[in-house]
């Protein structure tokens, strides 16, 4: 695939425009190094850039994930981007946007690597897990790992969705080796320009998910079908970060607005949670 790169200037910062397909009909900007693509996207928003504008980078000096956790990546190996979404009013913002982005992202990964179909899962509320199953003998045997993370923030009518996907990074810091992994580790034949091909596929899937007319709640069934640890016993940390409120129970699915549904151990009635995280590591 040929990438045409054009030099332009926006908000006093010299950026590049990648000749990638974006169904939002907005530019895809690129920088080698940024503080974070979130920061860059906010600057673009102030400069009146259009709905669907994307900023991607080779490296983030201060990348972060959910709960202000740091996000580090080897320069030029992974897909790091933020998409700017503009809505006329707050009610127009699509429901369960982070989860639906996770659905789009997981489908896009399978589009890029069809052999991974059935192994790409959404870990509630904002992570993508790769869990190769026994039938996929072509992959190296390994446990499930986090391959991507999503961070969504709103600023009035503007929404910023930050995505980081481990694409071609082969080594990770010791503290993350049992948690994180990349696409190339399970599929060594990944092409050299995979991160930009994946970005195109993500944008296509995301546009289809949130911009096309769909029946209300149509996202819930396909998302529930790839929910990580569904129908398994899990430990869930309810509420804010670093909470001591741990609940053990069976993860049974999603509520109408994307709430996580659990049946606590020893009980018969499900409970719905809007904040918290699964303790899987």
Secondary structure, DSSP 4 states (H G I P E B T S, - for coil): ----EEEEEETTEEEEEE----TTS--EEEEEEES-HHHHHHHHHHTTPPTTEEEEEEEETT-B-GGG-B----TTTSEEEEEEEE-SSGGGSPTTHHHHHHHHHHHHHHHH-GGGTTTEEEETTTEEEE---TT-TTSPP---EEEEEEEEEEETTEEEEEEEE--S-----GGGTTTB--HHHH-TT--TTHHHHHHHHHHHHHHHHHTS---TTHHHHHHHHTBTTTTSEEEEEESSTT-S-EEEEEEEEE-TTS-EEEEETT-SS-EEESSEEE---
